[in-house]
Amino acid sequence: MEERLQVAEINDIYREEHQKPITWDDMQVSEEVFNERIGICNSCEFWVDNEVGVGYDFATESYESTETIKQCSKCNCDMNIKAHHANVKCPIDKW
């Protein structure tokens, strides 16, 4: 079984090899790769609009408003966020 490294271990390895810690930018794909991924998602049968609540009010137990996000119905991720990350993949291996 493949062993997954913890973030601290990855930082240590990266620091040894490159003399600096991993930054947020190191974990992001280029805008070109992001656009390619989203293009693939746009044509996917599992790409859906999902309405989500914004600004939960605990006193009234309700959301202040809602917004529509594009979401993968296979993994339930907001693909506008997921497609930016270098260390993730499409749940059905389209990218």
C-alpha positions in Angstrom: 0.0 0.0 0.0 1.3 3.4 -0.9 2.4 5.5 2.1 1.3 9.2 2.0 3.7 11.7 3.4 2.5 14.4 5.9 2.8 18.0 4.9 5.7 18.6 7.4 7.6 15.7 5.8 7.0 17.0 2.3 8.3 20.5 3.5 11.4 18.9 4.9 12.1 17.0 1.7 11.5 20.1 -0.4 13.6 22.3 1.9 16.5 19.9 1.6 16.3 19.8 -2.2 15.5 23.4 -2.8 16.5 25.3 0.3 13.0 26.7 0.8 9.6 25.5 2.2 6.7 24.7 -0.1 4.4 27.7 -0.6 0.8 28.0 -1.6 2.0 29.0 -5.1 4.0 25.7 -5.4 0.8 23.7 -4.9 -1.1 25.6 -7.7 -1.3 24.8 -11.4 -0.8 27.4 -14.0 -3.7 29.4 -15.3 -3.4 27.5 -18.6 -3.7 24.1 -16.9 -6.6 25.4 -14.8 -8.5 26.6 -17.9 -7.8 23.2 -19.6 -9.2 21.4 -16.6 -12.3 23.5 -16.3 -12.9 23.1 -20.1 -12.9 19.4 -19.6 -15.3 19.7 -16.6 -17.6 22.0 -18.6 -18.2 19.2 -21.1 -18.6 16.4 -18.4 -21.9 14.8 -17.7 -21.2 15.0 -13.9 -20.7 18.8 -14.0 -23.8 20.3 -12.2 -25.0 23.6 -10.7 -25.4 23.3 -7.0 -27.0 26.0 -4.8 -25.1 26.5 -1.5 -25.8 28.6 1.6 -23.7 31.6 2.4 -23.3 33.3 5.8 -24.9 30.9 8.2 -26.7 32.7 11.1 -26.7 30.5 14.2 -29.4 32.6 15.9 -31.9 32.0 13.1 -30.4 28.7 12.0 -30.5 29.9 8.4 -28.3 31.2 5.7 -28.2 34.9 4.8 -28.2 34.1 1.1 -27.4 31.4 -1.4 -25.1 31.2 -4.4 -24.7 28.7 -7.3 -21.4 26.9 -7.7 -20.3 24.5 -10.4 -19.7 21.2 -8.7 -18.7 17.6 -9.7 -21.4 15.2 -8.8 -18.9 12.4 -8.5 -16.7 13.9 -5.8 -18.9 16.8 -4.7 -16.1 19.3 -5.0 -16.3 22.9 -6.1 -14.3 22.5 -9.3 -13.3 26.2 -9.5 -11.3 25.5 -6.3 -10.2 21.9 -6.9 -9.0 22.5 -10.5 -6.4 25.0 -9.2 -4.6 22.4 -7.0 -1.6 20.6 -8.4 -1.9 17.5 -6.1 -5.5 16.5 -7.0 -7.1 14.7 -10.0 -10.4 14.2 -11.6 -12.4 11.4 -9.8 -13.0 9.8 -13.2 -9.5 10.4 -14.5 -10.4 13.0 -17.2 -7.4 15.1 -16.0 
